[in-house]
Amino acid sequence: MGKLKLAVIVGSNRSESINRKLAEALVGLVETQVEANFIRIDDLPMYNPDLEGGRPAAVRRFTEEVAAADALLVVTPEHNRSLPAVLKNAIDWGSKPMESNVWKGKVAAITGTSPGAIGTAVGQQHLRQILGILGSLVVGGEAYISFKPGLIDDQGRLAEDSSRAFLQTYMDRLVDLAARLSQTTAEAA
Ligand SMILES: Cc1cc2nc3c(=O)[nH]c(=O)nc-3n(C[C@H](O)[C@H](O)[C@H](O)COP(=O)(O)O)c2cc1C
């Protein structure tokens, strides 16, 4: 089997996003097994059903890239104890029209970081619920990362052994589940 196609979505449009840095470090943990595609969401217009007649090019690009992936990694900050609007907007675009909902059947891992004590826990719960409703198979377990300077080193790697080991297990679970599911799908075909 070739490398797993992993769509990575960062729930932040901030140029110096700590979640983007975390996402890059996470991809580094499984780089021998995945081909990662960081998918832009900051250029998507606000969802409006009036645009459904002729979807903007950025929206078509976004949904095609998600649809082409075997698995999904969403790394997001928490905004006011929920997911950021920019991420919810992207999810809404991908969910419509219902018969081409790109989230359905996708194995998805969710994590995120913020300087706060509970490291995006509440935002992730909302995201888990939304993706679950849309038919994604969200990887079990929880990965809430409280951001501290030095969490990620100058080479973009997770500096602490304990967080790195914990997140390695989480990423391995994503890869394992996605690989097993694509094998089952291939056998059934
Ligand atoms: C509108 C807004 C709401 C926020 N709400 C939360 C929150 O509920 N919990 C939290 O831990 N941090 C919150 N923060 C702080 C973010 O965690 C912090 O800005 C973080 O750097 C965002 O991640 P990013 O660098 O990947 O964009 C909020 C920030 C903004 C701009």
Ligand as a Chemical Component Dictionary entry (heavy atoms), coordinates in Angstrom:
data_LIG
# 
_chem_comp.id                   LIG 
_chem_comp.type                 NON-POLYMER 
_chem_comp.pdbx_formal_charge   0 
_chem_comp.three_letter_code    LIG 
# 
loop_
_chem_comp_atom.comp_id 
_chem_comp_atom.atom_id 
_chem_comp_atom.alt_atom_id 
_chem_comp_atom.type_symbol 
_chem_comp_atom.charge 
_chem_comp_atom.model_Cartn_x 
_chem_comp_atom.model_Cartn_y 
_chem_comp_atom.model_Cartn_z 
_chem_comp_atom.pdbx_ordinal 
LIG C1  C1  C 0 -11.824 35.429 19.594 1  
LIG C2  C2  C 0 -10.879 34.612 20.461 2  
LIG C3  C3  C 0 -11.401 33.775 21.434 3  
LIG C4  C4  C 0 -10.557 32.985 22.203 4  
LIG N1  N1  N 0 -11.110 32.108 23.096 5  
LIG C5  C5  C 0 -10.303 31.200 23.720 6  
LIG C6  C6  C 0 -10.885 30.146 24.496 7  
LIG O1  O1  O 0 -12.092 30.005 24.615 8  
LIG N2  N2  N 0 -10.030 29.267 25.091 9  
LIG C7  C7  C 0 -8.658  29.369 24.945 10 
LIG O2  O2  O 0 -7.956  28.536 25.489 11 
LIG N3  N3  N 0 -8.091  30.357 24.238 12 
LIG C8  C8  C 0 -8.880  31.273 23.606 13 
LIG N4  N4  N 0 -8.326  32.270 22.817 14 
LIG C9  C9  C 0 -6.862  32.393 22.766 15 
LIG C10 C10 C 0 -6.263  31.472 21.690 16 
LIG O3  O3  O 0 -6.103  30.210 22.250 17 
LIG C11 C11 C 0 -4.921  32.001 21.234 18 
LIG O4  O4  O 0 -5.149  33.198 20.529 19 
LIG C12 C12 C 0 -4.171  31.008 20.360 20 
LIG O5  O5  O 0 -2.910  31.529 20.031 21 
LIG C13 C13 C 0 -4.938  30.713 19.101 22 
LIG O6  O6  O 0 -4.261  29.736 18.336 23 
LIG P1  P1  P 0 -3.526  30.091 16.942 24 
LIG O7  O7  O 0 -2.216  30.745 17.318 25 
LIG O8  O8  O 0 -3.325  28.742 16.325 26 
LIG O9  O9  O 0 -4.414  30.998 16.169 27 
LIG C14 C14 C 0 -9.146  33.088 22.046 28 
LIG C15 C15 C 0 -8.641  33.961 21.075 29 
LIG C16 C16 C 0 -9.481  34.698 20.279 30 
LIG C17 C17 C 0 -8.908  35.601 19.208 31 
# 
loop_
_chem_comp_bond.comp_id 
_chem_comp_bond.atom_id_1 
_chem_comp_bond.atom_id_2 
_chem_comp_bond.value_order 
_chem_comp_bond.pdbx_ordinal 
LIG C1  C2  SING 1  
LIG C2  C3  SING 2  
LIG C2  C16 DOUB 3  
LIG C3  C4  DOUB 4  
LIG C4  N1  SING 5  
LIG C4  C14 SING 6  
LIG N1  C5  DOUB 7  
LIG C5  C6  SING 8  
LIG C5  C8  SING 9  
LIG C6  O1  DOUB 10 
LIG C6  N2  SING 11 
LIG N2  C7  SING 12 
LIG C7  O2  DOUB 13 
LIG C7  N3  SING 14 
LIG N3  C8  DOUB 15 
LIG C8  N4  SING 16 
LIG N4  C9  SING 17 
LIG N4  C14 SING 18 
LIG C9  C10 SING 19 
LIG C10 O3  SING 20 
LIG C10 C11 SING 21 
LIG C11 O4  SING 22 
LIG C11 C12 SING 23 
LIG C12 O5  SING 24 
LIG C12 C13 SING 25 
LIG C13 O6  SING 26 
LIG O6  P1  SING 27 
LIG P1  O7  DOUB 28 
LIG P1  O8  SING 29 
LIG P1  O9  SING 30 
LIG C14 C15 DOUB 31 
LIG C15 C16 SING 32 
LIG C16 C17 SING 33 
# 
